[in-house]
Amino acid sequence: MPISAAAFSAVARLLADEARRRGLAPPGFRSPPRLADAPRTIRRQGDSAVVAIRRAGRAADDVIADMVEGVLVANHVSGPQAEQWRAELAASATLDEPHRPPYPNLAKRRAT
């Protein structure tokens, strides 16, 4: 099952929150990558990174796995620590539960 743009954004926010909680710098996420054949790319700009993920034609689990891997690669995390955090980050990025919008009052402001 593919991942929608809204779900992609929700996962990006969840992963950014988890990365910050662990003292990591959360990368930016975008879709699709500039390279037509690449499922995932990373572009570094100074101290920050942007991870581009291909969503089209891919299962949501594969996209989320690439997003998690992007957080680790952007922060140069490897070895046993990467294995542990990979599992924990993936668990935090589940789409099984409904996610609260990040700005709950925005809809109210637009309606008035």
All heavy atoms as an XYZ file, in Angstrom:
843
protein
N       0.843     -1.174      0.000
C       0.000      0.000      0.000
C       0.888      1.237      0.000
O       1.782      1.359      0.833
C      -0.900     -0.044      1.224
C      -1.736      1.184      1.419
S      -2.569      1.070      3.003
C      -4.166      1.578      2.588
N       0.672      2.183     -0.925
C       1.504      3.385     -0.974
C       1.216      4.315      0.206
O       0.204      4.193      0.881
C       1.125      4.031     -2.296
C      -0.188      3.455     -2.668
C      -0.302      2.116     -1.998
N       2.115      5.244      0.420
C       1.969      6.213      1.504
C       1.534      7.553      0.906
O       2.097      8.002     -0.090
C       3.290      6.327      2.297
C       3.115      7.201      3.531
C       4.427      6.805      1.438
C       4.295      7.135      4.494
N       0.534      8.155      1.501
C       0.040      9.445      1.007
C       0.997     10.557      1.403
O       1.845     10.397      2.291
C      -1.349      9.730      1.588
O      -1.240      9.987      2.978
N       0.836     11.703      0.765
C       1.666     12.867      1.111
C       1.426     13.288      2.555
O       2.372     13.656      3.267
C       1.368     14.020      0.157
N       0.177     13.207      3.008
C      -0.142     13.582      4.393
C       0.512     12.633      5.383
O       1.071     13.060      6.403
C      -1.654     13.602      4.597
N       0.476     11.339      5.092
C       1.113     10.359      5.974
C       2.629     10.525      5.951
O       3.293     10.406      6.986
C       0.720      8.948      5.567
N       3.197     10.813      4.788
C       4.638     11.064      4.665
C       5.030     12.238      5.565
O       6.015     12.155      6.302
C       4.966     11.364      3.204
C       6.420     11.616      2.916
C       7.295     10.562      2.734
C       6.903     12.905      2.801
C       8.634     10.786      2.446
C       8.236     13.147      2.518
C       9.103     12.076      2.346
N       4.249     13.298      5.543
C       4.520     14.459      6.391
C       4.393     14.117      7.870
O       5.199     14.571      8.690
C       3.566     15.605      6.051
O       3.812     16.065      4.754
N       3.393     13.326      8.213
C       3.201     12.933      9.612
C       4.386     12.104     10.105
O       4.890     12.328     11.213
C       1.895     12.148      9.772
N       4.851     11.181      9.285
C       6.003     10.361      9.660
C       7.247     11.235      9.779
O       8.045     11.061     10.703
C       6.210      9.213      8.653
C       7.534      8.507      8.888
C       5.066      8.222      8.742
N       7.411     12.173      8.872
C       8.565     13.074      8.941
C       8.582     13.841     10.263
O       9.634     13.978     10.902
C       8.560     14.035      7.759
N       7.417     14.309     10.699
C       7.337     15.031     11.983
C       7.651     14.111     13.158
O       8.371     14.487     14.080
C       5.953     15.663     12.151
C       5.751     16.893     11.294
C       4.468     17.625     11.653
N       3.279     16.802     11.504
C       2.585     16.667     10.380
N       2.967     17.303      9.294
N       1.518     15.907     10.341
N       7.107     12.900     13.129
C       7.376     11.939     14.202
C       8.863     11.610     14.285
O       9.440     11.565     15.378
C       6.578     10.657     13.978
C       5.072     10.760     14.179
C       4.388      9.497     13.659
C       4.743     10.980     15.636
N       9.480     11.369     13.135
C      10.903     11.047     13.126
C      11.758     12.230     13.570
O      12.756     12.053     14.267
C      11.334     10.562     11.741
C      10.842      9.176     11.354
C      11.199      8.864      9.908
C      11.403      8.127     12.287
N      11.369     13.426     13.179
C      12.113     14.610     13.613
C      12.035     14.773     15.123
O      13.047     15.067     15.778
C      11.570     15.857     12.909
N      10.859     14.548     15.691
C      10.704     14.633     17.150
C      11.570     13.594     17.859
O      12.231     13.897     18.852
C       9.240     14.442     17.553
C       8.356     15.612     17.158
O       8.894     16.699     16.826
O       7.115     15.444     17.175
N      11.555     12.365     17.348
C      12.360     11.297     17.953
C      13.850     11.582     17.805
O      14.627     11.322     18.718
C      12.032      9.946     17.331
C      10.866      9.251     17.958
C      11.058      8.960     19.439
O      12.067      8.325     19.818
O      10.207      9.382     20.218
N      14.253     12.092     16.656
C      15.669     12.414     16.448
C      16.117     13.470     17.453
O      17.166     13.317     18.088
C      15.887     12.907     15.013
N      15.315     14.517     17.613
C      15.661     15.566     18.584
C      15.745     15.002     19.992
O      16.635     15.361     20.755
C      14.621     16.687     18.536
C      14.798     17.629     17.401
C      13.831     18.818     17.516
N      13.577     19.346     16.205
C      12.554     19.018     15.425
N      11.627     18.187     15.842
N      12.434     19.555     14.231
N      14.811     14.130     20.340
C      14.794     13.530     21.673
C      16.079     12.750     21.947
O      16.548     12.678     23.075
C      13.573     12.607     21.799
C      13.267     12.145     23.210
C      11.981     11.348     23.273
N      12.088     10.016     22.742
C      12.722      9.005     23.339
N      13.330      9.187     24.479
N      12.754      7.807     22.784
N      16.666     12.206     20.906
C      17.898     11.436     21.033
C      19.152     12.294     20.853
O      20.262     11.776     20.824
C      17.917     10.308     20.003
C      16.821      9.314     20.227
C      16.658      8.380     19.033
N      15.452      7.606     19.180
C      15.324      6.572     19.983
N      16.332      6.182     20.708
N      14.187      5.924     20.060
N      18.975     13.589     20.674
C      20.127     14.475     20.491
C      20.658     14.506     19.072
O      21.760     14.986     18.830
N      19.872     14.001     18.124
C      20.270     14.015     16.719
C      19.683     15.232     16.024
O      18.687     15.796     16.472
C      19.772     12.745     16.015
C      20.258     11.419     16.579
C      19.555     10.270     15.872
C      21.755     11.296     16.452
N      20.291     15.616     14.918
C      19.768     16.702     14.093
C      18.797     16.100     13.084
O      19.209     15.296     12.244
C      20.898     17.416     13.376
N      17.514     16.454     13.156
C      16.578     15.861     12.199
C      16.810     16.423     10.799
O      16.961     17.634     10.637
C      15.208     16.285     12.729
C      15.464     17.486     13.552
C      16.856     17.356     14.086
N      16.869     15.555      9.803
C      16.993     16.060      8.440
C      15.645     16.574      7.952
O      14.597     16.251      8.520
C      17.420     14.820      7.649
C      16.795     13.690      8.392
C      16.838     14.096      9.845
N      15.679     17.343      6.896
C      14.447     17.687      6.199
C      14.087     16.521      5.294
O      14.955     15.740      4.900
N      12.807     16.383      5.000
C      12.359     15.319      4.103
C      11.602     15.934      2.945
O      10.871     16.914      3.123
C      11.434     14.333      4.835
C      12.144     13.458      5.819
C      12.143     13.777      7.166
C      12.820     12.328      5.403
C      12.800     12.978      8.089
C      13.482     11.521      6.312
C      13.472     11.849      7.656
N      11.776     15.343      1.767
C      11.029     15.772      0.590
C      10.790     14.558     -0.295
O      11.398     13.504     -0.095
C      11.756     16.871     -0.163
C      13.062     16.442     -0.818
C      13.776     17.566     -1.566
N      13.001     18.122     -2.640
C      12.952     17.653     -3.880
N      13.643     16.574     -4.210
N      12.219     18.231     -4.800
N       9.922     14.716     -1.254
C       9.648     13.663     -2.211
C       9.226     14.319     -3.517
O       8.476     15.298     -3.494
C       8.532     12.763     -1.684
O       8.266     11.721     -2.577
N       9.703     13.824     -4.609
C      10.618     12.720     -4.869
C      12.064     13.223     -4.921
O      12.309     14.427     -4.939
C      10.179     12.230     -6.248
C       9.744     13.472     -6.953
C       9.095     14.319     -5.865
N      13.018     12.280     -5.019
C      14.414     12.682     -5.208
C      14.616     13.289     -6.591
O      13.838     13.022     -7.515
C      15.192     11.371     -5.106
C      14.252     10.370     -4.555
C      12.878     10.847     -4.861
N      15.631     14.094     -6.739
C      15.937     14.684     -8.047
C      16.421     13.636     -9.045
O      16.198     13.776    -10.243
C      16.992     15.772     -7.898
C      16.479     16.988     -7.185
C      17.562     18.029     -7.058
N      17.054     19.171     -6.319
C      17.786     20.184     -5.943
N      19.075     20.221     -6.236
N      17.251     21.182     -5.279
N      17.114     12.614     -8.554
C      17.585     11.546     -9.437
C      16.434     10.593     -9.729
O      15.857      9.999     -8.819
C      18.740     10.778     -8.788
C      20.005     11.585     -8.508
C      21.009     10.743     -7.739
C      20.608     12.084     -9.806
N      16.123     10.418    -10.998
C      14.945      9.650    -11.397
C      14.981      8.190    -10.947
O      13.943      7.617    -10.643
C      14.783      9.724    -12.914
N      16.149      7.579    -10.893
C      16.251      6.156    -10.568
C      16.409      5.869     -9.080
O      16.320      4.721     -8.666
C      17.443      5.539    -11.288
C      17.322      5.631    -12.797
O      16.282      6.099    -13.284
O      18.272      5.240    -13.488
N      16.655      6.888     -8.277
C      17.007      6.672     -6.869
C      15.773      6.576     -5.978
O      14.893      7.420     -6.049
C      17.886      7.811     -6.378
N      15.725      5.546     -5.107
C      14.635      5.484     -4.138
C      14.850      6.461     -2.976
O      13.901      6.937     -2.374
C      14.648      4.045     -3.644
C      16.028      3.566     -3.917
C      16.554      4.352     -5.082
N      16.139      6.771     -2.684
C      16.454      7.706     -1.593
C      17.757      8.409     -1.910
O      18.701      7.782     -2.379
C      16.601      6.952     -0.274
C      16.963      7.850      0.896
C      17.292      7.094      2.159
N      18.632      6.538      2.079
C      18.959      5.313      2.432
N      18.062      4.487      2.902
N      20.200      4.878      2.317
N      17.795      9.728     -1.669
C      19.039     10.477     -1.785
C      19.178     11.359     -0.551
O      18.198     11.618      0.162
C      19.075     11.376     -3.043
O      18.029     12.348     -2.968
C      18.947     10.556     -4.323
N      20.396     11.799     -0.314
C      20.643     12.726      0.783
C      21.514     13.852      0.250
O      22.456     13.613     -0.507
C      21.278     12.023      1.996
C      21.385     12.978      3.173
C      22.624     11.438      1.640
C      21.679     12.296      4.493
N      21.152     15.064      0.613
C      21.911     16.242      0.208
C      22.275     16.995      1.477
O      21.414     17.314      2.290
C      21.067     17.106     -0.729
C      21.815     18.288     -1.302
C      20.945     19.106     -2.226
N      19.828     19.635     -1.453
C      18.579     19.725     -1.878
N      18.252     19.320     -3.067
N      17.644     20.220     -1.128
N      23.534     17.255      1.647
C      24.002     17.973      2.833
C      24.217     19.440      2.484
O      24.735     19.760      1.420
C      25.295     17.365      3.343
C      25.106     15.937      3.792
C      26.384     15.338      4.325
N      26.254     13.918      4.543
C      25.685     13.373      5.605
N      25.209     14.127      6.557
N      25.602     12.065      5.720
N      23.813     20.294      3.419
C      23.998     21.734      3.271
C      24.522     22.257      4.603
O      23.745     22.479      5.531
C      22.685     22.422      2.922
C      22.099     21.943      1.612
C      20.701     22.478      1.380
O      19.978     22.805      2.301
N      20.316     22.560      0.123
N      25.823     22.386      4.695
C      26.409     22.813      5.963
C      26.177     21.756      7.027
O      26.532     20.606      6.853
N      25.547     22.155      8.125
C      25.267     21.228      9.221
C      23.945     20.484      9.061
O      23.623     19.630      9.871
C      25.238     21.980     10.561
C      26.615     22.469     10.966
O      27.611     21.930     10.442
O      26.687     23.382     11.802
N      23.178     20.826      8.047
C      21.867     20.185      7.886
C      21.873     19.254      6.670
O      22.778     19.292      5.842
C      20.766     21.237      7.748
O      20.961     21.979      6.567
N      20.848     18.433      6.601
C      20.710     17.483      5.495
C      19.251     17.427      5.064
O      18.340     17.638      5.863
C      21.185     16.102      5.924
N      19.054     17.115      3.794
C      17.716     16.885      3.246
C      17.705     15.484      2.649
O      18.544     15.155      1.811
C      17.352     17.932      2.174
C      16.005     17.602      1.538
C      17.350     19.329      2.762
N      16.769     14.675      3.103
C      16.609     13.314      2.609
C      15.404     13.314      1.672
O      14.308     13.713      2.066
C      16.386     12.322      3.774
C      16.177     10.912      3.244
C      17.554     12.374      4.750
N      15.632     12.905      0.433
C      14.548     12.826     -0.551
C      14.198     11.356     -0.760
O      15.079     10.524     -0.973
C      14.980     13.468     -1.863
N      12.920     11.060     -0.662
C      12.426      9.684     -0.739
C      11.414      9.566     -1.874
O      10.506     10.391     -1.997
C      11.709      9.295      0.585
C      12.552      9.599      1.811
C      11.240      7.852      0.544
C      13.721      8.718      2.023
N      11.539      8.514     -2.668
C      10.539      8.221     -3.699
C       9.365      7.505     -3.047
O       9.538      6.474     -2.405
C      11.133      7.341     -4.796
C      10.116      7.028     -5.881
C      10.717      6.682     -7.197
N      11.862      7.475     -7.615
C      11.801      8.747     -8.056
N      10.650      9.351     -8.136
N      12.894      9.380     -8.401
N       8.159      8.081     -3.177
C       6.945      7.473     -2.627
C       6.191      6.679     -3.688
O       5.604      5.647     -3.398
C       6.003      8.547     -2.076
C       6.499      9.274     -0.875
C       5.467     10.265     -0.304
N       4.960     11.217     -1.286
C       3.711     11.252     -1.768
N       2.814     10.385     -1.349
N       3.355     12.144     -2.653
N       6.196      7.183     -4.908
C       5.386      6.594     -5.979
C       5.795      5.156     -6.261
O       6.973      4.847     -6.434
C       5.524      7.425     -7.248
N       4.789      4.273     -6.284
C       5.020      2.884     -6.640
C       5.741      2.072     -5.582
O       6.229      0.983     -5.875
N       5.804      2.579     -4.356
C       6.511      1.873     -3.283
C       5.586      1.667     -2.099
O       4.715      2.489     -1.822
C       7.730      2.669     -2.839
C       8.731      2.886     -3.972
C       9.953      3.629     -3.516
N      10.726      2.789     -2.601
C      11.479      3.287     -1.630
N      11.568      4.572     -1.421
N      12.151      2.478     -0.836
N       5.817      0.577     -1.379
C       5.028      0.286     -0.181
C       5.387      1.270      0.922
O       6.530      1.735      1.020
C       5.311     -1.138      0.288
N       4.407      1.598      1.757
C       4.614      2.540      2.859
C       5.746      2.084      3.766
O       6.569      2.900      4.197
C       3.320      2.710      3.653
N       5.830      0.777      4.055
C       6.894      0.267      4.926
C       8.277      0.531      4.346
O       9.217      0.849      5.076
C       6.722     -1.228      5.174
C       5.543     -1.541      6.069
O       5.030     -0.621      6.746
O       5.122     -2.706      6.089
N       8.416      0.424      3.030
C       9.705      0.685      2.387
C      10.064      2.165      2.458
O      11.223      2.523      2.677
C       9.684      0.222      0.930
C       9.561     -1.285      0.799
O       9.893     -2.007      1.768
O       9.112     -1.741     -0.270
N       9.078      3.016      2.261
C       9.308      4.462      2.334
C       9.718      4.846      3.750
O      10.691      5.592      3.955
C       8.054      5.239      1.871
C       8.212      6.728      2.129
C       7.763      4.965      0.404
N       9.006      4.336      4.742
C       9.325      4.654      6.144
C      10.706      4.117      6.511
O      11.482      4.806      7.188
C       8.229      4.122      7.082
C       6.929      4.888      6.843
C       8.659      4.235      8.540
C       5.716      4.305      7.518
N      11.051      2.942      6.041
C      12.389      2.398      6.306
C      13.466      3.307      5.719
O      14.505      3.548      6.354
C      12.511      0.988      5.741
N      13.224      3.848      4.529
C      14.181      4.782      3.928
C      14.254      6.091      4.719
O      15.323      6.690      4.830
C      13.809      5.073      2.481
C      14.369      4.043      1.512
O      15.241      3.252      1.917
O      13.940      4.053      0.346
N      13.136      6.529      5.267
C      13.137      7.748      6.075
C      13.955      7.540      7.353
O      14.758      8.394      7.736
C      11.704      8.175      6.409
C      10.904      8.599      5.191
S       9.165      8.904      5.556
C       9.271     10.569      6.257
N      13.757      6.402      7.999
C      14.514      6.071      9.209
C      16.005      6.009      8.879
O      16.841      6.585      9.583
C      14.023      4.743      9.817
C      14.993      4.228     10.873
C      12.625      4.908     10.391
N      16.330      5.323      7.802
C      17.729      5.205      7.399
C      18.312      6.583      7.090
O      19.474      6.864      7.402
C      17.851      4.280      6.188
C      19.229      3.744      5.962
C      19.732      2.877      7.099
O      18.942      2.230      7.797
O      20.968      2.869      7.296
N      17.510      7.453      6.514
C      17.960      8.814      6.222
C      18.342      9.583      7.477
O      19.322     10.325      7.486
N      17.573      9.407      8.558
C      17.905     10.057      9.832
C      19.262      9.573     10.316
O      20.118     10.364     10.734
C      16.827      9.780     10.907
C      17.280     10.277     12.273
C      15.508     10.427     10.524
N      19.493      8.266     10.242
C      20.753      7.691     10.729
C      21.932      8.122      9.867
O      22.982      8.510     10.388
C      20.636      6.172     10.783
C      19.563      5.626     11.730
C      19.451      4.120     11.599
C      19.837      6.045     13.161
N      21.779      8.069      8.558
C      22.859      8.459      7.653
C      23.170      9.946      7.804
O      24.340     10.338      7.850
C      22.491      8.114      6.189
C      23.484      8.723      5.212
C      22.419      6.610      6.003
N      22.153     10.773      7.905
C      22.366     12.214      8.046
C      23.147     12.551      9.311
O      23.863     13.553      9.357
C      21.020     12.944      8.052
N      23.016     11.699     10.323
C      23.692     11.946     11.601
C      24.926     11.067     11.802
O      25.479     11.026     12.902
C      22.703     11.727     12.751
C      21.741     12.875     12.873
O      22.075     13.901     13.441
N      20.558     12.722     12.300
N      25.360     10.371     10.752
C      26.563      9.528     10.804
C      26.491      8.499     11.931
O      27.485      8.235     12.602
C      27.824     10.381     10.953
C      27.945     11.465      9.944
N      28.315     11.213      8.644
C      27.722     12.807     10.025
C      28.325     12.359      7.975
N      27.963     13.324      8.779
N      25.311      7.925     12.148
C      25.136      6.898     13.178
C      25.362      5.542     12.524
O      24.771      5.246     11.485
C      23.722      6.956     13.798
C      23.540      5.870     14.831
C      23.458      8.326     14.400
N      26.222      4.731     13.132
C      26.507      3.408     12.571
C      26.748      2.414     13.702
O      26.728      2.774     14.878
C      27.735      3.471     11.650
O      28.870      3.884     12.382
N      26.959      1.167     13.305
C      27.272      0.127     14.277
C      26.087     -0.281     15.123
O      24.928     -0.127     14.727
N      26.377     -0.802     16.324
C      25.310     -1.292     17.207
C      24.291     -0.212     17.574
O      23.106     -0.494     17.706
C      26.055     -1.777     18.455
C      27.457     -2.011     18.013
C      27.704     -1.066     16.879
N      24.771      1.011     17.724
C      23.849      2.099     18.061
C      22.839      2.312     16.932
O      21.656      2.537     17.179
C      24.613      3.385     18.338
C      23.732      4.505     18.857
C      24.534      5.736     19.223
O      25.518      6.059     18.568
N      24.124      6.403     20.270
N      23.300      2.213     15.688
C      22.396      2.373     14.546
C      21.347      1.269     14.533
O      20.173      1.537     14.247
C      23.181      2.376     13.242
N      21.743      0.049     14.836
C      20.790     -1.071     14.853
C      19.693     -0.831     15.887
O      18.515     -1.036     15.615
C      21.509     -2.389     15.149
C      22.380     -2.865     14.014
C      21.599     -3.101     12.735
O      20.495     -3.655     12.790
O      22.106     -2.710     11.670
N      20.085     -0.403     17.074
C      19.109     -0.146     18.132
C      18.192      1.014     17.751
O      16.979      0.910     17.856
C      19.829      0.178     19.438
C      18.876      0.530     20.569
C      19.616      0.946     21.828
O      20.820      0.779     21.942
N      18.880      1.507     22.764
N      18.774      2.123     17.308
C      17.966      3.292     16.982
C      17.097      3.059     15.754
O      16.006      3.605     15.648
C      18.845      4.512     16.812
C      19.350      5.055     18.115
C      19.158      4.514     19.360
C      20.125      6.222     18.313
N      19.767      5.288     20.311
C      20.373      6.342     19.700
C      20.643      7.180     17.463
C      21.100      7.393     20.236
C      21.375      8.220     17.994
C      21.598      8.329     19.368
N      17.571      2.252     14.814
C      16.772      1.942     13.622
C      15.451      1.298     14.045
O      14.379      1.703     13.587
C      17.569      1.014     12.706
C      16.897      0.744     11.378
C      17.799     -0.096     10.476
N      18.936      0.691     10.002
C      20.207      0.469     10.347
N      20.518     -0.541     11.147
N      21.172      1.225      9.879
N      15.532      0.328     14.940
C      14.324     -0.353     15.419
C      13.432      0.608     16.203
O      12.210      0.619     16.028
C      14.706     -1.546     16.280
N      14.029      1.423     17.057
C      13.243      2.346     17.878
C      12.621      3.462     17.042
O      11.463      3.839     17.267
C      14.115      2.923     18.991
C      14.513      1.867     20.010
C      15.526      2.366     21.024
O      15.845      3.575     21.038
O      16.016      1.532     21.814
N      13.365      3.995     16.085
C      12.808      5.032     15.214
C      11.676      4.469     14.355
O      10.638      5.117     14.182
C      13.892      5.633     14.327
C      14.895      6.548     15.010
C      16.067      6.847     14.079
C      14.242      7.840     15.469
N      11.862      3.272     13.843
C      10.808      2.657     13.029
C       9.548      2.437     13.853
O       8.428      2.662     13.371
C      11.303      1.339     12.440
N       9.708      2.028     15.104
C       8.549      1.820     15.972
C       7.834      3.140     16.263
O       6.607      3.176     16.384
C       8.976      1.163     17.279
N       8.581      4.232     16.335
C       7.956      5.531     16.620
C       7.235      6.100     15.406
O       6.425      7.008     15.535
C       9.006      6.534     17.097
O       9.822      6.956     16.021
N       7.525      5.557     14.231
C       6.961      6.094     12.991
C       5.792      5.274     12.485
O       5.489      5.279     11.308
C       8.051      6.152     11.925
N       5.112      4.575     13.360
C       3.993      3.736     12.942
C       2.819      4.584     12.469
O       2.551      5.647     13.008
C       3.551      2.793     14.079
O       2.482      1.991     13.587
C       3.079      3.535     15.305
N       2.146      4.094     11.449
C       0.952      4.765     10.935
C      -0.322      4.089     11.418
O      -1.408      4.406     10.970
C       0.974      4.775      9.401
C       2.056      5.631      8.772
C       2.071      5.432      7.267
C       1.846      7.088      9.115
N      -0.181      3.143     12.349
C      -1.340      2.399     12.834
C      -2.278      3.237     13.690
O      -3.462      2.986     13.750
C      -0.901      1.176     13.644
C      -0.178      0.168     12.769
O      -0.398      0.188     11.549
O       0.590     -0.621     13.315
N      -1.726      4.236     14.371
C      -2.541      5.079     15.247
C      -2.804      6.416     14.565
O      -1.958      6.921     13.844
C      -1.804      5.341     16.560
C      -1.499      4.090     17.331
C      -0.680      4.380     18.577
O      -0.605      5.554     18.984
O      -0.125      3.439     19.135
N      -3.976      6.985     14.790
C      -4.230      8.309     14.213
C      -3.315      9.340     14.857
O      -3.031      9.280     16.042
C      -5.702      8.586     14.552
C      -6.033      7.640     15.650
C      -5.089      6.476     15.556
N      -2.822     10.257     14.047
C      -1.909     11.289     14.540
C      -2.640     12.619     14.665
O      -3.417     12.993     13.799
C      -0.728     11.442     13.591
C       0.065     10.181     13.477
N       0.795      9.663     14.510
C       0.208      9.303     12.454
C       1.371      8.553     14.141
N       1.021      8.301     12.891
N      -2.369     13.289     15.748
C      -2.954     14.601     15.971
C      -2.252     15.599     15.053
O      -1.043     15.558     14.910
C      -2.735     15.006     17.430
C      -3.547     16.213     17.833
C      -3.272     16.589     19.254
N      -2.061     17.394     19.218
C      -1.195     17.478     20.198
N      -1.356     16.812     21.297
N      -0.130     18.226     20.091
N      -2.998     16.503     14.421
C      -2.349     17.498     13.575
C      -1.380     18.336     14.413
O      -1.628     18.581     15.589
C      -3.502     18.365     13.068
C      -4.740     17.628     13.377
C      -4.436     16.646     14.455
N      -0.274     18.778     13.825
C       0.708     19.522     14.599
C       0.216     20.902     15.021
O       0.720     21.465     15.975
C       1.892     19.632     13.651
C       1.315     19.492     12.292
C       0.120     18.596     12.448
N      -0.746     21.441     14.307
C      -1.256     22.782     14.621
C      -2.772     22.720     14.751
O      -3.501     23.094     13.840
C      -0.855     23.781     13.531
C       0.628     23.788     13.290
C       1.166     23.236     12.138
C       1.493     24.328     14.232
C       2.535     23.221     11.922
C       2.868     24.317     14.030
C       3.368     23.770     12.873
O       4.714     23.755     12.665
N      -3.293     22.242     15.892
C      -4.736     22.014     16.002
C      -5.574     23.274     15.893
O      -6.725     23.209     15.502
C      -4.893     21.372     17.396
C      -3.648     21.709     18.120
C      -2.575     21.891     17.095
N      -5.019     24.435     16.202
C      -5.801     25.658     16.138
C      -5.789     26.297     14.759
O      -6.518     27.245     14.513
C      -5.291     26.670     17.170
C      -5.507     26.168     18.573
O      -6.494     25.508     18.848
N      -4.576     26.449     19.457
N      -4.978     25.795     13.832
C      -4.907     26.369     12.509
C      -6.226     26.266     11.773
O      -6.659     27.222     11.142
C      -3.802     25.682     11.706
C      -3.501     26.254     10.333
C      -3.079     27.711     10.442
C      -2.423     25.461      9.649
N      -6.913     25.140     11.886
C      -8.213     24.979     11.209
C      -9.219     25.978     11.729
O     -10.008     26.542     10.971
C      -8.720     23.562     11.379
N      -9.197     26.243     13.039
C     -10.123     27.226     13.618
C      -9.848     28.615     13.081
O     -10.758     29.359     12.773
C      -9.999     27.219     15.151
C     -10.500     25.975     15.800
C     -10.305     26.067     17.296
C     -10.658     24.754     17.953
N     -10.356     24.776     19.394
N      -8.559     28.982     12.970
C      -8.212     30.303     12.466
C      -8.629     30.482     11.021
O      -9.052     31.548     10.620
C      -6.711     30.541     12.605
C      -6.322     30.899     14.025
C      -4.874     31.256     14.085
N      -4.214     30.108     14.688
C      -2.958     29.793     14.555
N      -2.172     30.540     13.822
N      -2.450     28.744     15.136
N      -8.504     29.427     10.206
C      -8.887     29.530      8.799
C     -10.396     29.623      8.643
O     -10.884     30.214      7.696
C      -8.374     28.332      8.028
C      -6.899     28.380      7.809
C      -6.469     27.236      6.932
N      -5.022     27.300      6.718
C      -4.311     26.290      6.289
N      -4.873     25.160      6.013
N      -3.024     26.428      6.118
N     -11.142     29.009      9.552
C     -12.598     28.990      9.448
C     -13.206     30.347      9.785
O     -14.313     30.649      9.348
C     -13.175     27.916     10.358
N     -12.514     31.141     10.550
C     -13.085     32.440     10.947
C     -12.698     33.556     10.021
O     -11.884     33.491      9.206
C     -12.623     32.816     12.379
O     -11.206     32.816     12.422
C     -13.205     31.854     13.370
